[in-house]
Amino acid sequence: WDTIVYPPNNYTIAKASWSGNESPDPLPPNTNKPLGSPISIIFNKKLIKVISSELLNDQNNNVPCFVVSSSTDINNKNINGVVLVPKVILNYNTKYTVKIKAGFENNEEKDYIWSFITEQQK
């Protein structure tokens, strides 16, 4: 395998929100919660740096996110991936596109793009 992404590409019932309750908390102190549901990509090869990351809504607007990776994780978990945590609850029944540009050993850079649709409102 090369990568594992969540939600998977073309997933149609992704959670729109997350309580943000986790221990240890990966987010800065006093972060307003609830948040959008975390989005992640895990790599098979060693991630050196996150060059860029974006979460775009169906109108191609950037959704602000916390970016958690080995270089930004306040708990020093040394994860070999990237987790985007939207700072706001995502809209229901909406298509989102994730764009990550990652840097690996030997100056290799690679773009990863996938999309998902959030769940229907309950």
N, CA, C and O atoms as CSV, one atom per row, in Angstrom:
chain,resi,resn,atom,element,x,y,z
A,1,TRP,N,N,0.838,-1.187,0.000
A,1,TRP,CA,C,0.000,0.000,0.000
A,1,TRP,C,C,0.877,1.243,0.000
A,1,TRP,O,O,2.001,1.230,0.501
A,2,ASP,N,N,0.347,2.302,-0.565
A,2,ASP,CA,C,1.048,3.579,-0.640
A,2,ASP,C,C,0.546,4.521,0.456
A,2,ASP,O,O,1.334,5.104,1.202
A,3,THR,N,N,-0.773,4.658,0.538
A,3,THR,CA,C,-1.397,5.537,1.533
A,3,THR,C,C,-2.710,4.935,2.004
A,3,THR,O,O,-3.295,4.069,1.354
A,4,ILE,N,N,-3.149,5.419,3.147
A,4,ILE,CA,C,-4.498,5.130,3.639
A,4,ILE,C,C,-5.126,6.488,3.936
A,4,ILE,O,O,-4.578,7.279,4.703
A,5,VAL,N,N,-6.275,6.750,3.325
A,5,VAL,CA,C,-6.958,8.019,3.559
A,5,VAL,C,C,-8.294,7.770,4.253
A,5,VAL,O,O,-8.948,6.746,4.054
A,6,TYR,N,N,-8.671,8.748,5.075
A,6,TYR,CA,C,-9.990,8.700,5.714
A,6,TYR,C,C,-10.537,10.117,5.778
A,6,TYR,O,O,-9.821,11.031,6.186
A,7,PRO,N,N,-11.771,10.318,5.390
A,7,PRO,CA,C,-12.660,9.355,4.767
A,7,PRO,C,C,-12.109,8.898,3.414
A,7,PRO,O,O,-11.369,9.634,2.762
A,8,PRO,N,N,-12.468,7.690,2.998
A,8,PRO,CA,C,-11.979,7.191,1.706
A,8,PRO,C,C,-12.479,8.048,0.536
A,8,PRO,O,O,-13.475,8.762,0.653
A,9,ASN,N,N,-11.771,7.960,-0.584
A,9,ASN,CA,C,-12.186,8.674,-1.785
A,9,ASN,C,C,-13.601,8.267,-2.170
A,9,ASN,O,O,-13.934,7.082,-2.184
A,10,ASN,N,N,-14.423,9.251,-2.481
A,10,ASN,CA,C,-15.816,9.078,-2.902
A,10,ASN,C,C,-16.740,8.536,-1.815
A,10,ASN,O,O,-17.849,8.096,-2.120
A,11,TYR,N,N,-16.315,8.558,-0.572
A,11,TYR,CA,C,-17.162,8.148,0.554
A,11,TYR,C,C,-18.355,9.099,0.612
A,11,TYR,O,O,-18.197,10.295,0.363
A,12,THR,N,N,-19.547,8.591,0.936
A,12,THR,CA,C,-20.743,9.431,0.862
A,12,THR,C,C,-21.441,9.662,2.201
A,12,THR,O,O,-22.496,10.296,2.234
A,13,ILE,N,N,-20.888,9.171,3.289
A,13,ILE,CA,C,-21.530,9.397,4.586
A,13,ILE,C,C,-20.510,9.810,5.648
A,13,ILE,O,O,-20.568,9.348,6.787
A,14,ALA,N,N,-19.589,10.672,5.270
A,14,ALA,CA,C,-18.568,11.138,6.215
A,14,ALA,C,C,-19.217,11.979,7.307
A,14,ALA,O,O,-20.135,12.755,7.043
A,15,LYS,N,N,-18.747,11.823,8.500
A,15,LYS,CA,C,-19.263,12.602,9.631
A,15,LYS,C,C,-18.965,14.088,9.407
A,15,LYS,O,O,-17.903,14.449,8.901
A,16,ALA,N,N,-19.907,14.929,9.787
A,16,ALA,CA,C,-19.744,16.373,9.626
A,16,ALA,C,C,-19.079,17.007,10.842
A,16,ALA,O,O,-18.459,18.065,10.735
A,17,SER,N,N,-19.210,16.351,12.012
A,17,SER,CA,C,-18.672,16.971,13.220
A,17,SER,C,C,-17.962,15.958,14.105
A,17,SER,O,O,-18.107,14.745,13.949
A,18,TRP,N,N,-17.193,16.497,15.034
A,18,TRP,CA,C,-16.437,15.703,16.003
A,18,TRP,C,C,-16.444,16.466,17.315
A,18,TRP,O,O,-16.248,17.681,17.331
A,19,SER,N,N,-16.667,15.771,18.401
A,19,SER,CA,C,-16.720,16.422,19.717
A,19,SER,C,C,-15.392,17.063,20.090
A,19,SER,O,O,-15.360,18.032,20.848
A,20,GLY,N,N,-14.294,16.525,19.558
A,20,GLY,CA,C,-12.978,17.045,19.887
A,20,GLY,C,C,-12.414,16.499,21.182
A,20,GLY,O,O,-11.324,16.883,21.605
A,21,ASN,N,N,-13.160,15.598,21.812
A,21,ASN,CA,C,-12.699,15.010,23.069
A,21,ASN,C,C,-11.724,13.886,22.782
A,21,ASN,O,O,-12.110,12.823,22.296
A,22,GLU,N,N,-10.466,14.125,23.085
A,22,GLU,CA,C,-9.428,13.126,22.871
A,22,GLU,C,C,-8.326,13.365,23.890
A,22,GLU,O,O,-8.038,14.502,24.264
A,23,SER,N,N,-7.726,12.286,24.324
A,23,SER,CA,C,-6.642,12.411,25.292
A,23,SER,C,C,-5.463,11.558,24.856
A,23,SER,O,O,-5.625,10.352,24.669
A,24,PRO,N,N,-4.281,12.142,24.686
A,24,PRO,CA,C,-4.026,13.573,24.860
A,24,PRO,C,C,-4.612,14.374,23.709
A,24,PRO,O,O,-4.720,13.894,22.581
A,25,ASP,N,N,-4.982,15.592,24.019
A,25,ASP,CA,C,-5.607,16.461,23.030
A,25,ASP,C,C,-4.562,16.902,22.004
A,25,ASP,O,O,-3.539,17.473,22.381
A,26,PRO,N,N,-4.803,16.644,20.699
A,26,PRO,CA,C,-3.830,17.033,19.673
A,26,PRO,C,C,-3.927,18.500,19.255
A,26,PRO,O,O,-3.131,18.971,18.443
A,27,LEU,N,N,-4.904,19.218,19.814
A,27,LEU,CA,C,-5.154,20.599,19.393
A,27,LEU,C,C,-4.678,21.595,20.443
A,27,LEU,O,O,-4.499,21.234,21.606
A,28,PRO,N,N,-4.472,22.843,20.042
A,28,PRO,CA,C,-4.008,23.858,20.989
A,28,PRO,C,C,-4.980,24.019,22.167
A,28,PRO,O,O,-6.181,23.801,22.013
A,29,PRO,N,N,-4.463,24.397,23.333
A,29,PRO,CA,C,-5.333,24.632,24.492
A,29,PRO,C,C,-6.410,25.661,24.161
A,29,PRO,O,O,-6.187,26.581,23.374
A,30,ASN,N,N,-7.573,25.495,24.770
A,30,ASN,CA,C,-8.718,26.409,24.628
A,30,ASN,C,C,-9.306,26.447,23.223
A,30,ASN,O,O,-9.934,27.433,22.837
A,31,THR,N,N,-9.105,25.371,22.452
A,31,THR,CA,C,-9.726,25.282,21.126
A,31,THR,C,C,-11.236,25.152,21.295
A,31,THR,O,O,-11.708,24.340,22.091
A,32,ASN,N,N,-11.993,25.955,20.545
A,32,ASN,CA,C,-13.456,25.857,20.584
A,32,ASN,C,C,-13.905,24.559,19.951
A,32,ASN,O,O,-13.465,24.219,18.852
A,33,LYS,N,N,-14.773,23.830,20.627
A,33,LYS,CA,C,-15.275,22.549,20.145
A,33,LYS,C,C,-16.785,22.571,20.255
A,33,LYS,O,O,-17.302,23.315,21.088
A,34,PRO,N,N,-17.528,21.802,19.468
A,34,PRO,CA,C,-17.088,20.761,18.540
A,34,PRO,C,C,-16.453,21.332,17.278
A,34,PRO,O,O,-16.501,22.533,17.010
A,35,LEU,N,N,-15.855,20.412,16.514
A,35,LEU,CA,C,-15.113,20.747,15.296
A,35,LEU,C,C,-15.642,19.899,14.143
A,35,LEU,O,O,-16.536,19.072,14.322
A,36,GLY,N,N,-15.072,20.117,12.955
A,36,GLY,CA,C,-15.360,19.228,11.843
A,36,GLY,C,C,-14.663,17.893,12.079
A,36,GLY,O,O,-13.664,17.828,12.796
A,37,SER,N,N,-15.177,16.851,11.489
A,37,SER,CA,C,-14.601,15.516,11.657
A,37,SER,C,C,-13.198,15.445,11.051
A,37,SER,O,O,-12.977,15.949,9.950
A,38,PRO,N,N,-12.239,14.821,11.765
A,38,PRO,CA,C,-10.865,14.734,11.256
A,38,PRO,C,C,-10.762,13.993,9.922
A,38,PRO,O,O,-11.519,13.064,9.642
A,39,ILE,N,N,-9.813,14.431,9.122
A,39,ILE,CA,C,-9.528,13.861,7.802
A,39,ILE,C,C,-8.052,13.481,7.836
A,39,ILE,O,O,-7.217,14.276,8.267
A,40,SER,N,N,-7.727,12.277,7.386
A,40,SER,CA,C,-6.330,11.851,7.540
A,40,SER,C,C,-5.787,11.126,6.319
A,40,SER,O,O,-6.520,10.552,5.513
A,41,ILE,N,N,-4.468,11.181,6.226
A,41,ILE,CA,C,-3.731,10.388,5.249
A,41,ILE,C,C,-2.490,9.857,5.965
A,41,ILE,O,O,-1.749,10.610,6.597
A,42,ILE,N,N,-2.284,8.557,5.853
A,42,ILE,CA,C,-1.122,7.897,6.439
A,42,ILE,C,C,-0.281,7.368,5.283
A,42,ILE,O,O,-0.809,6.826,4.312
A,43,PHE,N,N,1.030,7.533,5.401
A,43,PHE,CA,C,1.938,7.164,4.316
A,43,PHE,C,C,2.724,5.894,4.642
A,43,PHE,O,O,3.037,5.621,5.801
A,44,ASN,N,N,3.033,5.130,3.602
A,44,ASN,CA,C,3.876,3.951,3.732
A,44,ASN,C,C,5.346,4.357,3.813
A,44,ASN,O,O,6.126,3.742,4.540
A,45,LYS,N,N,5.717,5.388,3.068
A,45,LYS,CA,C,7.113,5.847,3.120
A,45,LYS,C,C,7.221,7.010,4.088
A,45,LYS,O,O,6.219,7.648,4.414
A,46,LYS,N,N,8.431,7.288,4.547
A,46,LYS,CA,C,8.688,8.280,5.589
A,46,LYS,C,C,8.372,9.702,5.128
A,46,LYS,O,O,8.988,10.222,4.198
A,47,LEU,N,N,7.396,10.317,5.801
A,47,LEU,CA,C,7.039,11.710,5.534
A,47,LEU,C,C,8.099,12.618,6.144
A,47,LEU,O,O,8.412,12.508,7.329
A,48,ILE,N,N,8.647,13.510,5.333
A,48,ILE,CA,C,9.634,14.468,5.809
A,48,ILE,C,C,8.970,15.799,6.145
A,48,ILE,O,O,9.271,16.410,7.171
A,49,LYS,N,N,8.053,16.249,5.263
A,49,LYS,CA,C,7.377,17.517,5.529
A,49,LYS,C,C,6.051,17.600,4.790
A,49,LYS,O,O,5.851,16.973,3.749
A,50,VAL,N,N,5.157,18.391,5.358
A,50,VAL,CA,C,3.898,18.725,4.704
A,50,VAL,C,C,4.146,20.047,3.984
A,50,VAL,O,O,4.361,21.081,4.616
A,51,ILE,N,N,4.114,20.000,2.664
A,51,ILE,CA,C,4.388,21.198,1.867
A,51,ILE,C,C,3.156,22.096,1.823
A,51,ILE,O,O,3.260,23.315,1.959
A,52,SER,N,N,1.996,21.488,1.632
A,52,SER,CA,C,0.746,22.248,1.650
A,52,SER,C,C,-0.410,21.314,1.967
A,52,SER,O,O,-0.327,20.103,1.760
A,53,SER,N,N,-1.479,21.892,2.467
A,53,SER,CA,C,-2.687,21.123,2.767
A,53,SER,C,C,-3.892,22.036,2.616
A,53,SER,O,O,-3.871,23.192,3.039
A,54,GLU,N,N,-4.935,21.503,2.010
A,54,GLU,CA,C,-6.162,22.267,1.809
A,54,GLU,C,C,-7.365,21.355,1.947
A,54,GLU,O,O,-7.334,20.184,1.566
A,55,LEU,N,N,-8.418,21.917,2.499
A,55,LEU,CA,C,-9.731,21.293,2.471
A,55,LEU,C,C,-10.648,22.295,1.795
A,55,LEU,O,O,-10.830,23.410,2.284
A,56,LEU,N,N,-11.230,21.894,0.664
A,56,LEU,CA,C,-12.080,22.788,-0.125
A,56,LEU,C,C,-13.522,22.303,-0.093
A,56,LEU,O,O,-13.782,21.106,-0.219
A,57,ASN,N,N,-14.461,23.235,0.075
A,57,ASN,CA,C,-15.871,22.850,0.034
A,57,ASN,C,C,-16.354,22.795,-1.416
A,57,ASN,O,O,-15.572,22.983,-2.347
A,58,ASP,N,N,-17.638,22.537,-1.592
A,58,ASP,CA,C,-18.189,22.362,-2.939
A,58,ASP,C,C,-18.209,23.652,-3.758
A,58,ASP,O,O,-18.510,23.622,-4.952
A,59,GLN,N,N,-17.889,24.787,-3.127
A,59,GLN,CA,C,-17.800,26.055,-3.852
A,59,GLN,C,C,-16.340,26.461,-4.044
A,59,GLN,O,O,-16.033,27.595,-4.413
A,60,ASN,N,N,-15.446,25.497,-3.781
A,60,ASN,CA,C,-14.000,25.671,-3.931
A,60,ASN,C,C,-13.417,26.697,-2.953
A,60,ASN,O,O,-12.373,27.298,-3.212
A,61,ASN,N,N,-14.117,26.886,-1.818
A,61,ASN,CA,C,-13.614,27.763,-0.764
A,61,ASN,C,C,-12.810,26.945,0.230
A,61,ASN,O,O,-13.168,25.813,0.553
A,62,ASN,N,N,-11.720,27.527,0.712
A,62,ASN,CA,C,-10.860,26.850,1.670
A,62,ASN,C,C,-11.534,26.808,3.041
A,62,ASN,O,O,-12.033,27.824,3.526
A,63,VAL,N,N,-11.546,25.634,3.658
A,63,VAL,CA,C,-12.085,25.460,4.997
A,63,VAL,C,C,-10.892,25.488,5.952
A,63,VAL,O,O,-9.985,24.668,5.809
A,64,PRO,N,N,-10.864,26.407,6.920
A,64,PRO,CA,C,-9.720,26.477,7.826
A,64,PRO,C,C,-9.610,25.209,8.675
A,64,PRO,O,O,-10.602,24.697,9.195
A,65,CYS,N,N,-8.375,24.720,8.799
A,65,CYS,CA,C,-8.133,23.471,9.517
A,65,CYS,C,C,-6.897,23.571,10.402
A,65,CYS,O,O,-5.962,24.315,10.106
A,66,PHE,N,N,-6.909,22.808,11.493
A,66,PHE,CA,C,-5.676,22.528,12.211
A,66,PHE,C,C,-4.971,21.451,11.402
A,66,PHE,O,O,-5.622,20.544,10.883
A,67,VAL,N,N,-3.657,21.536,11.286
A,67,VAL,CA,C,-2.880,20.530,10.566
A,67,VAL,C,C,-1.992,19.829,11.584
A,67,VAL,O,O,-1.108,20.440,12.185
A,68,VAL,N,N,-2.243,18.522,11.770
A,68,VAL,CA,C,-1.459,17.744,12.719
A,68,VAL,C,C,-0.585,16.779,11.929
A,68,VAL,O,O,-1.081,15.961,11.154
A,69,SER,N,N,0.727,16.889,12.138
A,69,SER,CA,C,1.693,15.979,11.522
A,69,SER,C,C,2.823,15.793,12.525
A,69,SER,O,O,2.784,16.369,13.613
A,70,SER,N,N,3.814,15.008,12.179
A,70,SER,CA,C,4.906,14.783,13.127
A,70,SER,C,C,5.608,16.086,13.501
A,70,SER,O,O,6.132,16.209,14.608
A,71,SER,N,N,5.623,17.056,12.591
A,71,SER,CA,C,6.315,18.317,12.889
A,71,SER,C,C,5.442,19.316,13.656
A,71,SER,O,O,5.964,20.298,14.182
A,72,THR,N,N,4.129,19.089,13.732
A,72,THR,CA,C,3.249,20.030,14.425
A,72,THR,C,C,2.526,19.416,15.615
A,72,THR,O,O,1.849,20.136,16.350
A,73,ASP,N,N,2.646,18.117,15.825
A,73,ASP,CA,C,1.913,17.432,16.900
A,73,ASP,C,C,2.449,17.861,18.260
A,73,ASP,O,O,3.602,17.591,18.597
A,74,ILE,N,N,1.599,18.535,19.041
A,74,ILE,CA,C,2.032,19.026,20.347
A,74,ILE,C,C,2.301,17.888,21.336
A,74,ILE,O,O,2.910,18.103,22.384
A,75,ASN,N,N,1.849,16.685,21.002
A,75,ASN,CA,C,2.087,15.519,21.863
A,75,ASN,C,C,3.262,14.670,21.388
A,75,ASN,O,O,3.551,13.622,21.966
A,76,ASN,N,N,3.933,15.122,20.337
A,76,ASN,CA,C,5.103,14.422,19.796
A,76,ASN,C,C,4.845,12.942,19.510
A,76,ASN,O,O,5.660,12.085,19.851
A,77,LYS,N,N,3.714,12.652,18.886
A,77,LYS,CA,C,3.355,11.260,18.568
A,77,LYS,C,C,4.113,10.704,17.373
A,77,LYS,O,O,4.110,9.496,17.139
A,78,ASN,N,N,4.768,11.590,16.612
A,78,ASN,CA,C,5.567,11.162,15.464
A,78,ASN,C,C,4.768,10.313,14.472
A,78,ASN,O,O,5.233,9.268,14.017
A,79,ILE,N,N,3.568,10.774,14.149
A,79,ILE,CA,C,2.746,10.049,13.183
A,79,ILE,C,C,3.350,10.208,11.791
A,79,ILE,O,O,3.933,11.244,11.472
A,80,ASN,N,N,3.207,9.192,10.981
A,80,ASN,CA,C,3.724,9.251,9.616
A,80,ASN,C,C,2.570,9.582,8.667
A,80,ASN,O,O,2.224,8.810,7.773
A,81,GLY,N,N,1.997,10.753,8.900
A,81,GLY,CA,C,0.859,11.161,8.104
A,81,GLY,C,C,0.452,12.578,8.440
A,81,GLY,O,O,1.176,13.317,9.108
A,82,VAL,N,N,-0.733,12.941,7.957
A,82,VAL,CA,C,-1.284,14.271,8.162
A,82,VAL,C,C,-2.742,14.108,8.567
A,82,VAL,O,O,-3.487,13.327,7.976
A,83,VAL,N,N,-3.130,14.863,9.589
A,83,VAL,CA,C,-4.533,14.901,9.999
A,83,VAL,C,C,-4.992,16.348,9.896
A,83,VAL,O,O,-4.403,17.247,10.496
A,84,LEU,N,N,-6.042,16.554,9.135
A,84,LEU,CA,C,-6.674,17.873,9.053
A,84,LEU,C,C,-7.899,17.855,9.949
A,84,LEU,O,O,-8.753,16.978,9.820
A,85,VAL,N,N,-7.987,18.807,10.848
A,85,VAL,CA,C,-9.160,18.924,11.712
A,85,VAL,C,C,-9.820,20.266,11.402
A,85,VAL,O,O,-9.316,21.318,11.796
A,86,PRO,N,N,-10.952,20.224,10.691
A,86,PRO,CA,C,-11.636,21.477,10.358
A,86,PRO,C,C,-11.985,22.258,11.628
A,86,PRO,O,O,-12.445,21.681,12.612
A,87,LYS,N,N,-11.765,23.556,11.596
A,87,LYS,CA,C,-12.024,24.407,12.758
A,87,LYS,C,C,-13.507,24.685,12.956
A,87,LYS,O,O,-13.912,25.253,13.970
A,88,VAL,N,N,-14.311,24.282,11.984
A,88,VAL,CA,C,-15.772,24.446,12.051
A,88,VAL,C,C,-16.432,23.121,11.669
A,88,VAL,O,O,-15.845,22.290,10.975
A,89,ILE,N,N,-17.657,22.950,12.136
A,89,ILE,CA,C,-18.423,21.768,11.735
A,89,ILE,C,C,-18.675,21.857,10.236
A,89,ILE,O,O,-19.026,22.920,9.724
A,90,LEU,N,N,-18.497,20.743,9.531
A,90,LEU,CA,C,-18.698,20.727,8.086
A,90,LEU,C,C,-20.192,20.781,7.760
A,90,LEU,O,O,-21.027,20.403,8.583
A,91,ASN,N,N,-20.517,21.245,6.575
A,91,ASN,CA,C,-21.908,21.269,6.128
A,91,ASN,C,C,-22.365,19.860,5.802
A,91,ASN,O,O,-21.575,19.034,5.345
A,92,TYR,N,N,-23.629,19.589,6.035
A,92,TYR,CA,C,-24.200,18.289,5.708
A,92,TYR,C,C,-24.377,18.144,4.204
A,92,TYR,O,O,-24.549,19.130,3.486
A,93,ASN,N,N,-24.332,16.897,3.739
A,93,ASN,CA,C,-24.588,16.566,2.334
A,93,ASN,C,C,-23.809,17.487,1.386
A,93,ASN,O,O,-24.363,18.041,0.437
A,94,THR,N,N,-22.522,17.632,1.667
A,94,THR,CA,C,-21.668,18.538,0.899
A,94,THR,C,C,-20.403,17.806,0.481
A,94,THR,O,O,-19.816,17.048,1.254
A,95,LYS,N,N,-20.003,18.047,-0.749
A,95,LYS,CA,C,-18.766,17.443,-1.247
A,95,LYS,C,C,-17.577,18.301,-0.822
A,95,LYS,O,O,-17.588,19.522,-0.983
A,96,TYR,N,N,-16.548,17.641,-0.274
A,96,TYR,CA,C,-15.299,18.283,0.106
A,96,TYR,C,C,-14.153,17.615,-0.635
A,96,TYR,O,O,-14.184,16.413,-0.898
A,97,THR,N,N,-13.152,18.400,-0.966
A,97,THR,CA,C,-11.965,17.888,-1.641
A,97,THR,C,C,-10.746,18.192,-0.777
A,97,THR,O,O,-10.574,19.308,-0.286
A,98,VAL,N,N,-9.910,17.179,-0.602
A,98,VAL,CA,C,-8.690,17.289,0.191
A,98,VAL,C,C,-7.506,17.334,-0.768
A,98,VAL,O,O,-7.426,16.546,-1.710
A,99,LYS,N,N,-6.585,18.269,-0.515
A,99,LYS,CA,C,-5.362,18.358,-1.316
A,99,LYS,C,C,-4.181,18.437,-0.359
A,99,LYS,O,O,-4.078,19.363,0.446
A,100,ILE,N,N,-3.303,17.466,-0.457
A,100,ILE,CA,C,-2.102,17.422,0.376
A,100,ILE,C,C,-0.897,17.311,-0.551
A,100,ILE,O,O,-0.887,16.483,-1.462
A,101,LYS,N,N,0.102,18.131,-0.324
A,101,LYS,CA,C,1.385,17.988,-1.022
A,101,LYS,C,C,2.394,17.606,0.049
A,101,LYS,O,O,2.611,18.348,1.007
A,102,ALA,N,N,3.005,16.446,-0.122
A,102,ALA,CA,C,3.908,15.905,0.890
A,102,ALA,C,C,5.319,15.756,0.339
A,102,ALA,O,O,5.521,15.492,-0.846
A,103,GLY,N,N,6.278,15.931,1.224
A,103,GLY,CA,C,7.682,15.756,0.871
A,103,GLY,C,C,8.257,14.537,1.571
A,103,GLY,O,O,8.023,14.316,2.759
A,104,PHE,N,N,9.012,13.751,0.815
A,104,PHE,CA,C,9.605,12.515,1.323
A,104,PHE,C,C,11.122,12.574,1.159
A,104,PHE,O,O,11.665,13.584,0.710
A,105,GLU,N,N,11.790,11.507,1.517
A,105,GLU,CA,C,13.247,11.444,1.373
A,105,GLU,C,C,13.648,11.629,-0.091
A,105,GLU,O,O,12.837,11.444,-0.999
A,106,ASN,N,N,14.906,11.995,-0.300
A,106,ASN,CA,C,15.474,12.223,-1.636
A,106,ASN,C,C,14.751,13.334,-2.397
A,106,ASN,O,O,14.669,13.305,-3.625
A,107,ASN,N,N,14.231,14.310,-1.657
A,107,ASN,CA,C,13.530,15.462,-2.238
A,107,ASN,C,C,12.322,15.089,-3.088
A,107,ASN,O,O,11.908,15.861,-3.953
A,108,GLU,N,N,11.759,13.914,-2.848
A,108,GLU,CA,C,10.552,13.508,-3.581
A,108,GLU,C,C,9.351,14.272,-3.033
A,108,GLU,O,O,9.168,14.379,-1.820
A,109,GLU,N,N,8.538,14.799,-3.940
A,109,GLU,CA,C,7.299,15.475,-3.575
A,109,GLU,C,C,6.155,14.810,-4.315
A,109,GLU,O,O,6.297,14.407,-5.470
A,110,LYS,N,N,5.014,14.700,-3.639
A,110,LYS,CA,C,3.877,14.058,-4.274
A,110,LYS,C,C,2.588,14.740,-3.828
A,110,LYS,O,O,2.439,15.126,-2.669
A,111,ASP,N,N,1.646,14.881,-4.789
A,111,ASP,CA,C,0.331,15.453,-4.514
A,111,ASP,C,C,-0.677,14.336,-4.299
A,111,ASP,O,O,-0.660,13.323,-4.997
A,112,TYR,N,N,-1.550,14.536,-3.325
A,112,TYR,CA,C,-2.628,13.584,-3.037
A,112,TYR,C,C,-3.925,14.377,-3.025
A,112,TYR,O,O,-4.039,15.385,-2.328
A,113,ILE,N,N,-4.897,13.920,-3.796
A,113,ILE,CA,C,-6.183,14.605,-3.897
A,113,ILE,C,C,-7.283,13.556,-3.823
A,113,ILE,O,O,-7.248,12.558,-4.542
A,114,TRP,N,N,-8.259,13.788,-2.951
A,114,TRP,CA,C,-9.422,12.914,-2.891
A,114,TRP,C,C,-10.621,13.703,-2.385
A,114,TRP,O,O,-10.474,14.786,-1.819
A,115,SER,N,N,-11.800,13.151,-2.594
A,115,SER,CA,C,-13.044,13.827,-2.222
A,115,SER,C,C,-13.961,12.900,-1.456
A,115,SER,O,O,-13.861,11.675,-1.538
A,116,PHE,N,N,-14.857,13.519,-0.711
A,116,PHE,CA,C,-15.874,12.764,0.036
A,116,PHE,C,C,-17.088,13.666,0.187
A,116,PHE,O,O,-17.009,14.875,-0.028
A,117,ILE,N,N,-18.215,13.063,0.560
A,117,ILE,CA,C,-19.449,13.800,0.800
A,117,ILE,C,C,-19.882,13.542,2.246
A,117,ILE,O,O,-19.862,12.405,2.717
A,118,THR,N,N,-20.268,14.598,2.928
A,118,THR,CA,C,-20.700,14.448,4.319
A,118,THR,C,C,-22.095,13.840,4.395
A,118,THR,O,O,-22.852,13.829,3.425
A,119,GLU,N,N,-22.400,13.342,5.572
A,119,GLU,CA,C,-23.666,12.675,5.852
A,119,GLU,C,C,-24.857,13.623,5.677
A,119,GLU,O,O,-24.707,14.845,5.682
A,120,GLN,N,N,-26.026,13.033,5.525
A,120,GLN,CA,C,-27.282,13.807,5.502
A,120,GLN,C,C,-27.557,14.305,6.924
A,120,GLN,O,O,-27.183,13.655,7.901
A,121,GLN,N,N,-28.203,15.443,7.028
A,121,GLN,CA,C,-28.567,15.951,8.353
A,121,GLN,C,C,-29.603,15.023,8.989
A,121,GLN,O,O,-30.528,14.551,8.328
A,122,LYS,N,N,-29.423,14.776,10.283
A,122,LYS,CA,C,-30.326,13.843,10.991
A,122,LYS,C,C,-31.569,14.530,11.457
A,122,LYS,O,O,-32.432,13.899,12.066
